[in-house]
Amino acid sequence: MALRRRMAEIRCKILVLSGKGGVGKSTVAANLAMSLALAGKKVGLLDVDLHGPSIPKILGLEDQRLGPDAAGGIAPIHITEGLSVVSIGLLLDSAKDAVIWRGPLKYNVIRQFLKDVAWGKLDYLVVDSPPGTGDEPLSVAQMVGNGAMAVLVTTPQEVAVSDVRRCVSFCKSLSLRVAGIVENMSGLVCPHCGGQIDLFKAGGGRKLAEEMGVPFLGAIPLDPQIVVSGDSGRAFVQHDRQSSAAKAFAAAVAPIVNQGRPDAALSSVEGSKEKSRMKIAIPTADGRLAAHFGHCEQFALVEVDQDSKTISRVDYLPPPPHEPGVLPRWLHEQGADLVIAGGMGRRAQGLFRENGMQVVVGAPADTPESIVTAYLSGTLEAGQNVCDH
């Protein structure tokens, strides 16, 4: 009964899962929780990765320890006004101590965390689970009650994707809704030129989401700044908001962060609303449409609602180096549905269509917002294709 009462105070529970270790699951969990808190939500972050608790390091809490509250429960550590944290790492005497426990003891500790931590009323509880589909994620999924959902983290290569495929099956067998898949380490952002190198291939997460019939939330590049932020105990979405990785992460978790009702958090990527959503890519230079898409400074990725004909979000991302076939694949991975350009050759247009994107050429050198507004209203005047080769 105490567990049920505690869970009833939490509007939405999000389990962050991965099929294998080393894919950045804890980094995603920590920055998802921080993103929700920055959006004005009251958030708890529970680290039940008992054998590898990374949250204290990622959020700079290694020198702090948990203690009791006035009622004899467990008092979480407050990072900001909206974010509180509990981790087994905050109970150990030293960061060098290993947790050597068998299943029943782990189950009891997880239950105690869920039952006794005095979060108060929360909008979201983000749970960083250990990798795989073993005792700990099973225990959490069964104890948090109905209405929970899972965010699955993978890297692009097949060895990681195969394990996350089993995670999807795990969720379906427990009737645990899959909020979506995040493809982490999806290309390396060069610190010198801002270009992207596909170290571990790309697109594996999106392909898996399509195969398994679950939402794809987005791809996060492997940015050296994420490493620096994690090692220094700072959430990169809070301290490095202008980095390409932070912008990509913000776009990936936007379907969850931007919803008023957690139980409808994925309405932007599910059901009929999915059909009304569109992401339009526009090559830009100095804040206006660039004449040739292959030589632009940045791509504006404009998210729109076709039903209401409104713009919901605009992000600017530096493109990878211009080589044949690279931009169509990269924009596909960013979730683009339509490309509006001033000029584009026939071969490039064909490559975009092969990647599932529509193409409009001959657009004027205006701001992305003006171009998209005109497109949605049906008044966009497309002139001559300045690169028809």
MARVOVEX-359909 format. One record per residue (C-alpha): y negated, x, z negated. Coordinates in nm, 4 decimals. Example, Ala and Ser with C-alpha at 12.3 -4.5 7.8 and 13.67 -1.06 7.14 Angstrom:
<rs>
R         y         x         z
R    0.4500    1.2300   -0.7800
R    0.1060    1.3670   -0.7140
</rs>
This chain:
<rs>
R         y         x         z
R    0.0000    0.0000    0.0000
R   -0.2434    0.2833   -0.0812
R   -0.1788    0.4415    0.2592
R   -0.2330    0.1094    0.4343
R   -0.5605    0.0491    0.2484
R   -0.6855    0.3964    0.3371
R   -0.5985    0.3566    0.7056
R   -0.7676    0.0147    0.7103
R   -1.0991    0.1898    0.6371
R   -1.0723    0.3862    0.9639
R   -1.1666    0.1999    1.2808
R   -0.9940    0.4319    1.5284
R   -0.7404    0.7143    1.4964
R   -0.7096    0.9763    1.7699
R   -0.4116    1.2118    1.7708
R   -0.4690    1.5329    1.9667
R   -0.1318    1.6512    2.0981
R    0.0039    1.9226    2.3244
R    0.3472    2.0031    2.4564
R    0.3213    2.3718    2.3706
R    0.1027    2.6079    2.1721
R   -0.1774    2.8211    2.3095
R   -0.3384    2.5572    2.5314
R   -0.6516    2.5114    2.3188
R   -0.5467    2.1924    2.1422
R   -0.7297    2.2736    1.8180
R   -1.0440    2.3735    2.0067
R   -1.0364    2.0388    2.1874
R   -0.9761    1.8516    1.8583
R   -1.2625    2.0277    1.6781
R   -1.5103    1.9784    1.9610
R   -1.4037    1.6174    2.0174
R   -1.4708    1.5457    1.6498
R   -1.8068    1.7236    1.6681
R   -1.8987    1.5352    1.9881
R   -1.8287    1.2042    1.8161
R   -2.0357    1.3096    1.5139
R   -2.3257    1.4220    1.7351
R   -2.3124    1.0767    1.8960
R   -2.3880    0.9221    1.5572
R   -2.0335    0.8309    1.4565
R   -1.8825    0.8893    1.1125
R   -1.5848    1.1154    1.1776
R   -1.2992    1.2755    0.9859
R   -1.1070    1.5723    1.1270
R   -0.7583    1.6144    0.9807
R   -0.5664    1.9329    1.0619
R   -0.1906    1.8786    1.0169
R   -0.0877    2.1813    1.2219
R    0.0736    2.3067    0.9037
R    0.2150    2.6329    1.0366
R   -0.0898    2.7286    1.2410
R   -0.4042    2.5707    1.0954
R   -0.6878    2.6846    1.3230
R   -0.9593    2.4339    1.2317
R   -1.1012    2.6343    0.9362
R   -1.1561    2.9348    1.1638
R   -1.2975    2.7335    1.4556
R   -1.5517    2.5575    1.2312
R   -1.6370    2.8496    1.0010
R   -1.4712    2.7109    0.6871
R   -1.2392    2.9987    0.5967
R   -1.4161    3.0698    0.2671
R   -1.4085    2.7072    0.1467
R   -1.1372    2.5238   -0.0439
R   -1.0526    2.1594   -0.0973
R   -1.0913    1.9993   -0.4382
R   -1.0531    1.6598   -0.6088
R   -1.3011    1.3761   -0.5892
R   -1.4155    1.1696   -0.8864
R   -1.1290    0.9217   -0.8460
R   -0.8588    1.1891   -0.8351
R   -0.8153    1.1929   -0.4584
R   -0.8825    1.4800   -0.2185
R   -1.2483    1.5396   -0.1345
R   -1.2971    1.6488    0.2274
R   -1.5401    1.9250    0.3182
R   -1.8569    1.7928    0.4787
R   -1.9790    1.9989    0.7730
R   -2.2541    1.7640    0.8851
R   -2.3697    1.4232    0.7702
R   -2.1241    1.2640    1.0111
R   -1.8280    1.5059    1.0095
R   -1.5803    1.5838    0.7307
R   -1.2763    1.8119    0.7509
R   -0.9395    1.8509    0.5774
R   -0.6846    2.1201    0.6625
R   -0.3837    2.2783    0.4961
R   -0.5671    2.6056    0.5592
R   -0.8261    2.4961    0.3048
R   -0.5593    2.4855    0.0337
R   -0.4056    2.8300    0.0878
R   -0.5061    3.1221   -0.1328
R   -0.5438    3.3514    0.1654
R   -0.5615    3.3260    0.5432
R   -0.2587    3.5596    0.5471
R   -0.0376    3.3113    0.3597
R    0.2367    3.1472    0.5651
R    0.3497    2.7880    0.5167
R    0.7305    2.8033    0.4974
R    0.8368    2.4441    0.4510
R    1.1197    2.2228    0.5727
R    1.0807    1.8737    0.7181
R    1.0781    1.6546    0.4028
R    0.8085    1.8623    0.2346
R    0.5945    1.8589    0.5488
R    0.6317    1.4813    0.5717
R    0.5181    1.4400    0.2095
R    0.2127    1.6618    0.2593
R    0.1047    1.4728    0.5705
R    0.1504    1.1432    0.3892
R   -0.0547    1.2707    0.0954
R   -0.3361    1.3772    0.3271
R   -0.3411    1.0390    0.4975
R   -0.3167    0.8475    0.1687
R   -0.5299    1.0514   -0.0709
R   -0.8191    1.2034    0.1255
R   -1.1358    1.0169    0.0256
R   -1.2954    0.9892    0.3690
R   -1.4708    0.6642    0.2952
R   -1.5203    0.4337    0.5925
R   -1.4837    0.6167    0.9241
R   -1.5493    0.5278    1.2845
R   -1.2946    0.7871    1.3967
R   -1.0226    1.0015    1.2448
R   -0.9300    1.2885    1.4778
R   -0.5923    1.4403    1.3905
R   -0.5076    1.7906    1.5128
R   -0.1277    1.7776    1.5349
R    0.1036    2.0752    1.5871
R    0.2377    2.1331    1.9388
R    0.5527    1.9596    2.0561
R    0.7129    1.6294    1.9634
R    0.8702    1.7182    1.6286
R    0.8435    1.6025    1.2684
R    0.4677    1.6368    1.2175
R    0.3345    1.4419    1.5187
R    0.6117    1.1863    1.4713
R    0.5181    1.1408    1.1053
R    0.1473    1.1030    1.1823
R    0.2064    0.8578    1.4680
R    0.4256    0.6403    1.2471
R    0.1966    0.6479    0.9425
R   -0.1488    0.5917    1.0915
R   -0.0618    0.2362    1.1910
R   -0.1418    0.0279    1.4949
R   -0.4390    0.0913    1.7193
R   -0.4105    0.4703    1.7322
R   -0.4315    0.6611    2.0571
R   -0.3510    1.0114    2.1779
R   -0.5429    1.2766    2.3695
R   -0.3029    1.5189    2.5380
R   -0.4103    1.8765    2.6083
R   -0.2556    2.0950    2.8761
R   -0.3375    2.3971    3.0873
R   -0.2962    2.3809    3.4666
R    0.0256    2.5794    3.5108
R    0.3561    2.3971    3.5470
R    0.5152    2.5455    3.2327
R    0.2500    2.3700    3.0207
R    0.2381    2.0551    3.2317
R    0.6150    2.0092    3.1975
R    0.5869    2.0074    2.8192
R    0.2986    1.7585    2.8224
R    0.5067    1.5338    3.0468
R    0.7449    1.5060    2.7513
R    0.4464    1.4297    2.5265
R    0.3593    1.1321    2.7456
R    0.7156    1.0075    2.7110
R    0.6956    1.0651    2.3346
R    0.3822    0.8485    2.3146
R    0.5306    0.5721    2.5260
R    0.8454    0.5605    2.3133
R    0.6279    0.5099    2.0029
R    0.3944    0.2594    2.1752
R    0.1133    0.5091    2.1145
R   -0.1569    0.4554    2.3739
R   -0.2487    0.7649    2.5751
R   -0.6266    0.7940    2.5855
R   -0.5950    1.0553    2.8557
R   -0.5076    1.4093    2.9529
R   -0.7479    1.7031    2.9228
R   -0.6807    2.0046    3.1444
R   -0.8037    2.3029    2.9442
R   -0.8570    2.6588    3.0764
R   -0.9010    2.5117    3.4237
R   -1.0437    2.8185    3.5947
R   -1.2453    3.1099    3.4562
R   -1.6241    3.0866    3.4609
R   -1.7545    3.4286    3.5613
R   -2.0189    3.5396    3.3068
R   -2.2071    3.7276    3.5809
R   -2.2290    3.4885    3.8759
R   -2.1118    3.1575    3.7275
R   -1.8359    3.1233    3.9871
R   -1.4900    2.9932    3.9015
R   -1.1581    3.1759    3.9356
R   -0.8349    2.9756    3.9093
R   -0.6413    3.2102    3.6786
R   -0.3758    2.9533    3.5880
R   -0.3967    2.7448    3.9051
R   -0.5844    2.4132    3.8876
R   -0.5237    2.0418    3.9054
R   -0.1952    2.0269    3.7121
R   -0.3353    1.7924    3.4494
R   -0.4763    1.5488    3.7035
R   -0.1511    1.5433    3.9005
R    0.0463    1.4761    3.5827
R   -0.1875    1.1920    3.4843
R   -0.1395    1.0319    3.8260
R    0.2372    1.0825    3.8068
R    0.2701    0.9321    3.4593
R    0.0156    0.6531    3.5073
R   -0.2262    0.7627    3.2335
R   -0.6012    0.8409    3.2499
R   -0.7239    1.1896    3.3378
R   -1.0223    1.2696    3.1172
R   -1.1340    1.5948    3.2805
R   -1.0961    1.9687    3.3312
R   -1.2508    2.2302    3.0990
R   -1.3078    2.5795    3.2438
R   -1.2047    2.8960    3.0620
R   -1.5486    3.0084    2.9505
R   -1.5817    3.3341    2.7490
R   -1.8467    3.1588    2.5392
R   -1.5805    2.9232    2.4006
R   -1.3973    3.2271    2.2618
R   -1.7162    3.3625    2.1085
R   -1.7978    3.0255    1.9522
R   -1.4492    2.9795    1.8070
R   -1.4348    3.3297    1.6616
R   -1.7772    3.2886    1.5038
R   -1.6942    2.9483    1.3529
R   -1.9194    2.7319    1.5693
R   -1.8346    2.4260    1.7779
R   -1.9437    2.5146    2.1303
R   -2.0479    2.1562    2.2100
R   -2.3093    2.1859    1.9343
R   -2.4355    2.5405    1.9834
R   -2.3822    2.6049    2.3563
R   -2.4612    2.2671    2.5086
R   -2.5980    2.4116    2.8335
R   -2.2853    2.6106    2.9189
R   -2.0714    2.4818    3.2043
R   -1.7756    2.4441    2.9664
R   -1.9776    2.2347    2.7212
R   -2.1003    2.0106    3.0020
R   -1.7479    1.9721    3.1382
R   -1.6179    1.8915    2.7902
R   -1.8931    1.6346    2.7370
R   -1.7959    1.4650    3.0622
R   -1.4264    1.4689    2.9662
R   -1.4749    1.3014    2.6287
R   -1.7559    1.0688    2.7415
R   -1.5167    0.7711    2.7885
R   -1.4396    0.7959    2.4162
R   -1.7791    0.9040    2.2811
R   -1.9916    0.6548    2.4724
R   -1.8088    0.3388    2.3776
R   -1.9359    0.1167    2.0972
R   -1.5920   -0.0204    2.0093
R   -1.3167    0.2390    1.9534
R   -1.0469   -0.0108    2.0456
R   -1.2040   -0.0339    2.3896
R   -1.2838    0.3349    2.4123
R   -1.1140    0.3844    2.7431
R   -1.2475    0.0859    2.9286
R   -1.4327    0.3213    3.1618
R   -1.1086    0.4699    3.2858
R   -0.8743    0.1739    3.2654
R   -0.8365   -0.1665    3.4212
R   -1.0982   -0.3393    3.6251
R   -1.3848   -0.1284    3.4965
R   -1.2218    0.1788    3.6427
R   -1.2769    0.0335    3.9878
R   -1.6479   -0.0150    3.9242
R   -1.6988    0.3442    3.8088
R   -1.7807    0.6114    4.0647
R   -1.8768    0.9763    4.0460
R   -2.1045    1.1020    4.3240
R   -2.1458    1.4736    4.3974
R   -2.4719    1.6009    4.5490
R   -2.5464    1.9675    4.6339
R   -2.8869    2.0671    4.4937
R   -3.1435    2.3454    4.4956
R   -3.4555    2.3304    4.2783
R   -3.3559    1.9825    4.1620
R   -3.3386    1.8301    4.5098
R   -3.0671    1.7866    4.7718
R   -2.9810    2.1184    4.9371
R   -2.9690    2.1229    5.3156
R   -2.6177    2.2691    5.3261
R   -2.3588    2.1826    5.0639
R   -2.1902    2.5251    5.0804
R   -2.4993    2.7202    4.9800
R   -2.6379    2.5134    4.6945
R   -2.7376    2.6316    4.3476
R   -2.5680    2.3481    4.1602
R   -2.3847    2.0244    4.2197
R   -2.5256    1.7135    4.0556
R   -2.2365    1.4948    3.9399
R   -2.3757    1.1449    3.9026
R   -2.1645    0.8803    3.7291
R   -2.2517    0.5250    3.8318
R   -2.1445    0.1673    3.7704
R   -2.1153   -0.0004    4.1072
R   -2.1196   -0.3509    3.9596
R   -2.4510   -0.3097    3.7784
R   -2.5781   -0.0501    4.0314
R   -2.6883    0.1801    3.7513
R   -2.6605    0.5516    3.6762
R   -2.4809    0.6239    3.3497
R   -2.4755    1.0047    3.3482
R   -2.5930    1.3089    3.5450
R   -2.4446    1.6572    3.4974
R   -2.5273    1.9783    3.6826
R   -2.2491    2.2316    3.7415
R   -2.2604    2.5650    3.9269
R   -2.0092    2.5644    4.2136
R   -1.7404    2.8283    4.2675
R   -1.7964    3.0854    4.5457
R   -1.8117    2.9210    4.8868
R   -1.4818    2.9748    5.0663
R   -1.2924    2.7386    5.2982
R   -1.1234    2.4607    5.1006
R   -1.2503    2.5682    4.7577
R   -1.5333    2.3152    4.7095
R   -1.3300    2.0057    4.8083
R   -1.0579    2.0981    4.5609
R   -1.3078    2.1863    4.2877
R   -1.5032    1.8610    4.3254
R   -1.1771    1.6662    4.3271
R   -1.0921    1.8295    3.9938
R   -1.4336    1.7223    3.8611
R   -1.3426    1.3626    3.9476
R   -1.5838    1.3141    4.2394
R   -1.5255    1.0067    4.4573
R   -1.8098    1.0543    4.7045
R   -2.0099    1.3498    4.8377
R   -2.3623    1.2952    4.9706
R   -2.4965    1.5937    5.1632
R   -2.7675    1.6881    5.4074
R   -2.5325    1.8722    5.6366
R   -2.1595    1.9374    5.6554
R   -1.9256    2.0537    5.9300
R   -1.6470    1.8329    6.0633
R   -1.3721    2.0552    5.9218
R   -1.5274    2.0434    5.5743
R   -1.5594    1.6662    5.5951
R   -1.1894    1.6462    5.6772
R   -1.1007    1.8620    5.3760
R   -1.3011    1.6367    5.1466
R   -1.1260    1.3282    5.2821
R   -0.7886    1.4986    5.2363
R   -0.8840    1.5383    4.8690
R   -0.9597    1.1660    4.8380
R   -1.3397    1.1787    4.8637
R   -1.5723    0.9885    5.0954
R   -1.8533    1.1777    5.2668
R   -2.2077    1.0743    5.3605
R   -2.4177    1.3271    5.5560
R   -2.7763    1.3370    5.6763
R   -2.9275    1.2404    5.3394
R   -3.2935    1.3313    5.2744
R   -3.4012    1.6224    5.0526
R   -3.4776    1.4028    4.7541
R   -3.3721    1.4088    4.3867
R   -3.0098    1.3138    4.3074
R   -3.1241    1.0092    4.1113
R   -3.3346    0.8784    4.4017
R   -3.0547    0.9378    4.6527
R   -2.7946    0.7632    4.4386
R   -3.0236    0.4711    4.3600
R   -3.0840    0.4245    4.7324
R   -2.7121    0.4492    4.8051
R   -2.6261    0.1867    4.5439
R   -2.8920   -0.0517    4.6721
R   -2.7851   -0.0019    5.0335
R   -3.1194    0.1494    5.1386
R   -3.0157    0.5136    5.1823
R   -3.1356    0.6251    5.5249
R   -2.8996    0.8922    5.6546
R   -3.0538    1.1052    5.9262
R   -2.9056    1.3753    6.1472
R   -2.6216    1.5944    6.0205
R   -2.7904    1.9351    6.0035
R   -2.4594    2.1191    6.0071
R   -2.2431    1.9444    6.2665
R   -1.9927    2.2135    6.3587
</rs>
